[in-house]
């Protein structure tokens, strides 16, 4: 398994209802424990903005390369 280091990660709503959570440490713990993918949803991170669509974004390092990933709530994200 590749060593993945999360540089930064956030989850929340954007635009007029903008409110996000910094989920960097939680994502690092989850992928260290469970592997290189996770399903992004309110159960995983709580709901920073009830009634609005949420998005997830992260910058991470794997095998010496810095990468970024983004998705909507309810989607599976893979750090590879």
C-alpha positions in Angstrom: 0.0 0.0 0.0 1.2 3.5 -0.8 1.9 6.0 1.9 -0.6 8.8 1.6 -0.2 12.1 3.4 -3.2 14.5 3.4 -2.0 18.1 3.1 -5.5 19.6 3.4 -9.1 18.6 3.0 -12.4 20.4 3.3 -16.1 19.4 3.1 -19.1 21.8 2.8 -21.3 24.0 0.7 -20.1 26.9 -1.5 -21.7 30.0 -2.9 -24.4 31.9 -0.9 -24.7 29.1 1.7 -20.9 28.9 2.1 -19.9 26.9 5.1 -17.1 24.3 5.2 -15.4 22.0 7.7 -11.7 21.4 7.7 -11.6 17.5 7.6 -7.8 17.1 7.1 -7.1 15.1 10.2 -10.2 13.0 9.9 -9.4 12.0 6.3 -5.8 11.1 7.2 -7.0 8.9 10.0 -9.6 7.2 7.8 -7.3 6.4 4.9 -4.5 5.3 7.3 -7.0 2.8 8.9 -9.2 1.8 5.9 -7.2 2.1 2.7 -7.0 4.6 -0.1 -10.7 5.4 -0.8 -13.7 6.6 1.1 -17.3 7.6 0.4 -17.9 11.3 1.1 -21.1 12.0 2.9 -22.7 13.7 5.9 -22.3 10.5 8.0 -18.6 10.7 7.5 -18.0 14.4 8.2 -21.3 15.7 9.7 -23.4 18.3 7.9 -21.8 21.8 7.8 -24.8 23.3 5.9 -28.1 21.4 6.2 -30.3 21.5 3.1 -27.5 22.4 0.7 -25.4 20.2 -1.7 -21.9 19.6 -0.4 -18.6 19.1 -2.0 -15.3 17.6 -0.9 -11.8 18.6 -1.9 -8.3 17.5 -0.8 -4.7 18.0 -1.6 -2.5 15.1 -0.8 1.0 13.5 -1.4 1.5 10.0 -2.6 4.8 8.5 -3.8 6.4 11.9 -3.6 3.8 13.5 -5.9 1.3 16.2 -4.9 -2.2 15.6 -6.2 -5.7 16.9 -5.8 -9.1 15.3 -5.8 -12.6 16.7 -5.6 -16.1 15.3 -5.6 -19.8 15.8 -4.7 -21.3 14.4 -1.5 -22.3 10.7 -1.9 -19.4 9.9 -4.2 -16.5 7.6 -3.7 -13.1 9.3 -3.8 -9.8 7.4 -4.3 -6.4 8.7 -3.3 -4.0 7.1 -5.7 
